[in-house]
Amino acid sequence: MKDLTPWQALTIVFTALAVARFLQQTTGHSIQRLVRTLRPLQEITVIIAGHSHLAADPIHPDTTDILTALGVPHP
């Protein structure tokens, strides 16, 4: 971020604050809890012998609640 103008840096900061506020109001959880709950949510597509395979960790019930509150489709 060292090549950003002060205006650009403030834009990034205020955007992050707006997103954080939206997430907190929509889910009813703190940002700390959202980050801790959603951090392990990862998936990867692996191609083996020309076939795509999706590998993902099981989704925790708290994660499902957050994704549902945000309207994000999930398995």
URHUNOR-V21106 format. One record per backbone hydrogen bond with DSSP energy under -0.5 kcal/mol. NH is the residue of the N-H (numbers start at 0). CO is the residue of the C=O. If there is no record, write none. Layout:
# URHUNOR-V21106
nh: {NH;NH}
co: {CO;CO}
This chain:
# URHUNOR-V21106
nh: {3;8;9;10;11;12;13;14;15;16;17;18;19;20;21;22;23;24;25;26;27;33;34;35;36;37;38;40;41;43;45;45;47;47;50;52;54;54;56;63;64;65;66;67;68;69;70;70;71;72}
co: {0;4;5;6;7;8;9;10;11;12;13;14;15;16;17;18;19;20;21;22;23;29;30;31;32;33;34;37;39;54;43;52;45;50;47;45;43;52;41;59;60;61;62;63;64;65;66;67;66;70}
